[in-house]
Amino acid sequence: MKTTVEIPDSLLRDARSVAARERTTVRALIEEGLRRVTAERKTARPFKLRKVSFGGKGLQQGMGGASWQQIRDAAYEGRGA
């Protein structure tokens, strides 16, 4: 299949240089690069946030029904925020 892709002139010059040195074509380099990137991204696992907890008994007394803003204000109270 044919397609048109715009790349910076400097990158094309570098690719041509590598292709000449390795006795291959720019097309072959592009195919190799795309294969590597697509394979890498297929196997990459999505980010998963790990569970983190602190030893304790949950929220402090009186914070059970508090809003996020109230909890945040209490956490930063006396710390210049």
C-alpha angles and dihedrals in degrees: 000000000000124000138162121237126180115220131167116275091237091056092050090050090051091047092050090050093051091045092052093046092049094040094238136108133267087239090058091049091050092049091049092049094049091047091052094048095046092047092048093050094046092057098040110108117229117252112270121193109228121226113259126182136168125224106261145091102272126259120005117258111282095025097086095100097028123127121242089255091054092048091048092048091050092048092053097037111133093010099099097260 
